[in-house]
C-alpha cells in the first residue's frame, strides 16, 4: 500500500507497530487450537460417538453458531466492564480448559468442553481483532494491510492444525488430537502475556481516553446511523458467505471421505484452504496495489461483492462434480481442490476486508460490540451451515451445492443494490480517520 504523510511536520512512518507480530503469533496459535479440534469434530461425532449425520449437523451448527455468536457479548463486556486485555486472557483460559476436557472420553465431558470453548471464544475473538485496529489509529492507511497480515497468522495456524490432528488421531487416538489443541492455546496465552507491553496502546479504546489523547472527530447521529447501516448490510451478506464457507468442516469433509478418490484422511483436505491463503494473499495484495497505482482498485464494498460472486463460482464447481459422478460414486480430488481454490479467493476478498471495515466504520463507543457483531453474523451463517447440512443425506449432492450457488448469487445482488451508499460511507470514514491521525500528530 502506498504510504503518504498525514502531516507535513511528521515523518512518514513506514513500519507497522511492534504489537502486530505479538497479535499475529497469539492469533496463530489460538487458531491452531481452534482448527485442530474443528478439523476432526464431525468425524469424531460420526465415527467415535456414533451420532448420525442429522445429529452431527445439529451439534456442529449449534456449536459453530454459538462460538461466533458469543463474541457479541464478549465485545460488549470488554467495552463496558472488563477491557480488552482481561477479556482475552479469561477467554484463553476458558478455551484451554475446554480442550483439556475434550481430551477425556466420557460424553458429558465432551459437551462441557464444547461449552467452555464457546464461552472462551466469545471473550477472546472480537477483542484481539479490536486491539489490532486500535494500534492503527495513527496509521489508518496501513490498517487494511495489517488485517491481511493478521489473517495470514490465522491461516498458518489453520494449515498446521489438521496435519497435527490427523497424525495424532490416526496413530494415538482422538483425544491426543484434542490435547494438542489445548497445548496450542497455552502457547497463545503465553505470547500475549509475555509481550503485553507491545499491545498496551491498543488495549484502551478511544472512548476511554481523554480528548487530548484521542483527537477523535465527533460523529453526528446521522453519521453514526449510516455507519451502523453499512455494517448491518455487510453482516447480512457475510451470513450467506459463512453458511457456504463453513461446509468445509461438515459436508465437504464428508465429500472428501465418501465421494473423492483418495487414500488421504478426509480432515487433511482442510489444509488446502489455509495453504491457498498463504499462496494467494501476497499475490492478491500485489494485484490490488497494482490496480491502486493506476486508479482502478475496487472499493472495499466492491471487493466484498466480488467475494460473494466467487463463492457462487466455487460451489458451481463442486455441484458440477456431483453431476459428473460424485452424486453416486467417487470423482477425482482435483474437483474438491479446485473448489477450495476459488472459495479461498472469495474469502480473501471478504473476510480480512470485513474485519478492517468494522474497525474503520464502528463508532468508538461501540467498537467492541460491533466487532462482536461481525462474529455474530458469522455465527448465524455457521448455524445455517449446520442446518443446511442436515439435508446432506436426503438429496443429491449436486442439488445441495446448487442451493449454495443460488444463495451466494442472491447475496451478491443485494450488495450491488446498496453498494453506492456503502461506498460513500466508507470513503467518509477513511477521510475522517486520516484527519484524526493528522490532528493527533500535530500535538506530538
N, C-alpha and C positions, 0 to 999 in steps of 0.2 A: 504494500500500500504506500502511495506517495505521501510523504510527511511534509507538512508546512508548519512554520512557526505560528503559534496562536497570539504572539505579541512581539513587536519589534524589539523590545528590550530583553526578551528572554531567548536564550539559545535553544536551538532545536534539540529536543530530547529524542534520541534515536533508540534507546534501549527500553525494553519492557521492564516493569517494576520487578524487584527481586522476589516478590511474593508469587509471581506467575509459576516458576518451577516448583515452588512448595505446593501450590494448589494442583499443579499438573500431576505430581507424583502421589499426592494424597488421593486424588480422584482416580488415578490409575489403579492403585491397589484396592480402593473401595469397589471399583467396577470389576476388577479381577474377582473379588469376593462375591459380588452380586451375580456375575455371569457364570462363575464356577458352579454355583448352586443351580442357577436357572437353566443351564445347558443340559442338566440331567433330571430336572424336576418332573417333567411329564413322563419321561421314560421310567423313572423311579416309581411314580404312582401307578403306571400301567403294568410294569413288569415285576416289581417287588411287592407293592401294596395290593396288586391285582384289582385296581379300580378300572371300570370300563371307560370307554372313550367319552361318554356323556358326562360322567362324574369328573374325569380328568379335566374336561373343558370347563365345568363349573368351578372347580377349585382353582385351576390355572387363571381363568378370567377374573375370579374374585380376588385372588392373591395379587395379581399384577395390577388390577384396578385399585385396590386399597394401597398398594405400595406407592402408586403415583397420585392417589387422592390425598393421603395424609400430609404431603408437602404443603398443601394449602393451609392446614392447621399449624404445621411446623414453621412456616414462614410468618404466620400471624403471631405465634408465640415469640418468635425471635424479634419481631418488630416491637411488640408490646411489653414483653416480660424478660425473656432470657438473654437477648442479644445473640449475635450470630455465632460467636465462638462457643459459648456454653451449649447452644443447640447442637452444634456439630459434634462436640465431644460426647454429650449424652446420647446422641443418635448413634455414634460409632460404638459406644459401649453396648447399647441395646442390640445392635446388629451382631456384634461379636458373641453375645450371649445366645442370640438366635441360631447362629451357625453351630455353636457348641451343642445346643440341644438337638439339632438335626444329625449330629454325629452319633446319636444313640438311637437304636432301632424301634423302641416302643411307639405305637401310633399316637398316643396323647402327646408324647414329646415332639412328634412331627408337627402337630398343629400349634403347640406352644412356641416352637421355633419359628414357624411362619409368622405368628403374632408379634414376636419380638422384632423380626425383620421389617414388618410393616411399620411399626412404631418408630424404629430407628431410622429407617429410610426417610420418613416424614420429617424428622428433625435434621437430618444430615443434608439431603439432596438439594433443597432450594437455597439453603443458606451458604453453602460453599460457592454456588453459582452467583449469588448476590454479592458476596465478598469480592469475587473476581471483578464484577462490574464496578464496584466501588473503588477498586485500585486504579481504575482508569478515568477518574473524574477529571484529572488534568491532562489526559491523553485520549480524548474521545475519538480522535481519528484512528487510533490503533485498537479500539475495542473489538471490532469485527475480527481482526487478525488474532487477537488474544483468545477469543472464543473458538476460533478454528484450531489454534494450538492446544487449547484445553481439551477440545474434542478429540484430538489425536491421543492424548493421555487416556481418555475414556476407552478408546478403541485398542490401544496397546494392551490394556488390562483385559478387554473383551476377547482379544485374539489369543492371549496366553491361556485363559481360563478353561475353554473346552478341551485343549490339549492335555492340561493337567488333570481335569476331571475324568476324561476318557481313560487316561493311563491308570489313574488310581482306582477307578471303579472296575476296570477290566482285570486288574492284577491283584487288587487287595480288597475291593468291595465298595459298595455305595457310600458307606459312612466315612471312609477315609477321604473321599472326594469332598464331602460336606465339611470335614475337618480342615481341609486345605483352604476352603473359603474363609473359615474363621481366622486362620493364620494371616491371610491377606488383609483382613480387617485390622488386625493388630499392627501390621506394617503401616497402614494408612493413618491410624491414630498416632503412632509414634512419630511419623514425619510431621504431621500437623502440629503436634505438641512441642517437639524439639525446636522447630524452626518458626515458632509462632510470631516472633518479633518481626519477621518479614511480611506478615499479612496483617499486622496490627492496624495499619491505616485503613484497611477495608472492613474491619470489624465493627466500626461505628458508622452508621449510615448518616446521611445529611440531615435527617430530622432530629438527630441527637447532638448536632454540633452547633456552635454559635454562628451568628450571621457573618462575623468577621472571618471565620474559618471556611465557611462553605461558599459564600458569594453566589448561592443558587438564584437563579432568576425565578421569581414567583409566578406560578401558573394561575390563570383565571379559571373560573368554574367551567367556562366553555372549553378551554384548552384541556383541562383535566378530563372532561366528558369525552372529547374527541379522541384523546389518547386511550382511554379505557375502552371506547367503542372499537378502535382499531385493534387493540389486543384481543377483545372478545371475538371479532371476526376471524382473526388468525387462529385463536383457540378452536373455533368451530371447524375450521379447515383441518387443523392438525389432528383432531379427533379421528377423522377418516384415515389420515395417514398412519396413525399408530394402530388403528384397527387392522390395517393391511400389514404394516411392518412387523407387528408382534406375532404374526403367524409363524415367524422363524422358530420360536420356541415351542410351537404346537404343531399345526398341520404340516408345515414344511419339514419339520423333523420326522413326522410320520411318513411323509412323502419320500424323504431320504431313506428311511428304513424299508418301506414296503413297495415303492414304485421306481426305485433307481437301481440300475445295475452297478453295484459296487460292493467291495468287501470291507469298506471302512465302517467304523462305528458311526451311527447316524448323528451323534452330537458333534462329531468332528466337522460336519458341514457348517456348523455355526461359527467356525473360524474364518469362513470365506468372506462374510460381510466386513468384519474388522480388518481383515487383510486388504480388502479393496479400499477401505477407508484410508489406510496408511499409504496405499499406492496413489489413489485419486486425489487426496487432499492437496498436495503440493502442485499437482497438475491443474486442478480446478482454480486454486488461488492464483496461479500464474495466468490462467485464461481470463479470470475476472480482471486482474491487473492490466493485462494487455488491452482488454475492452475499455477499461477506465482511461487508459492512455490516449485512446482515440475518441473518447467521449461517447462510447456505446455500451457502457456497463449497465445491465438491468438494475432496476431498483430492488430494494430488499423484498418488497411485496411481490415483484415480478419473479424473483428467484424462487420464492415460496410457491408461486403458481407453476413455475417450471417443474418444481419438485413433485407437485401433485400429478402433472401430466406424465412424468417419468414413472410414477408409481403405477398408474394405469398401464403403461407400456410393459412394466416388469411382470405384472400378473397376466398380461396378454401372452407373454412368452410361455409361462407355465401352464396357462389354460390351453394353449396350442399343443404343448407336450402331452396334456391329458387326452386331447382329441386324437393324437397320433399314437397312443398306446398306453399312456400312464393311467387311464381310467380303469383298465382291466389287467394290466401287466406292468412290466418294467421298461424304462427308457434310459437312454444314455445320461450320465451325470452332468453332461455339459448343459442340458436344459436348466437344471437347478442352479448351476454355477452362473449361467447367463442371467437368470432371474435375479440372483444376488448382486450381480454386477450393476444391473440397471437400477435396482432399488437402492443400492448404495449411492449412486449419483443423485437419486431423489433425496435421500437422507441428507447428503452434504448441501444440497440447495435449500433444505428446510430446517433441519434441527439446530445446527450451530447458529444459523441466522435468526431462528426464533428466540434462542437464549439471549443473543445480543440485542434483539429487538425489544424484549421485555426490559432489559437493563436501560435501553435508551428511552422508552416511552413511559414506563411506570412512574407516576408521581412519587416524589421522595417519601411521603408519609405512608405509602402503601406498597413500597418496592418489594419487601419480603413476601407480602401476601400475594401480589400479582406474579412474582416468580413461582410461588406455590400454585397459582392459577394455571401456569403453563403445564406444570406436572399434573394438575387436576385434569386438564384436557387430555393429557397422556393417559391418565387413569381411566377416563371414560372410553377412550379408544382401546385400551388394553382389555377392559372388561368386555367390550363388544367383540374383540378378537376371540376371547374365550367363548362367548355366547354363540358367535357365528360358527366357531369350531365344533360345537356340539352337533352340527349338521353334517360333519365330515363323512360319517358312515352311512348317511341317509341319501346322498345324492352323488352323481358323477363328479369326480374331482374337477373336470373342466368347467362344469356348471358352477361349482363352488368358487373357483377362481374368477369366473366371469362376473360374479356378484361384486368382487373387489374391484374389478376393472370399472364397472358401472359407477360404483360409489366414488372412486377416485376422480373420474371424469366429472361427476356432479359437483364435487368439492372444487375442482378446477374452475368450473363455470361460475360458481358462487363467488370465488375470489376475483375473477375477471369483472364481475358486476360492480364490485366496490373498490377496485384497485386504484382508481384515480383519487378517491377520498383518502384511502390509506396512505398513498404516496405523499400527498400534501402534508398530512400529519407527521409522517416520518421525517420529511425534509425540514419542517419547522423545528422538530425536536432536536435534530442534529445541529442545526444552526444555533439554537439556544444553548446546547451543551458546549459548543465552541466559544460562545460569548461568555459563558460562566467560567470556563477554563482561563480565558484571557483576563477576566476580571480578577480571578484569584492570583494570576501571575503578576499582575500589577502591584499587589500588596506584598509580594515576597522580596 
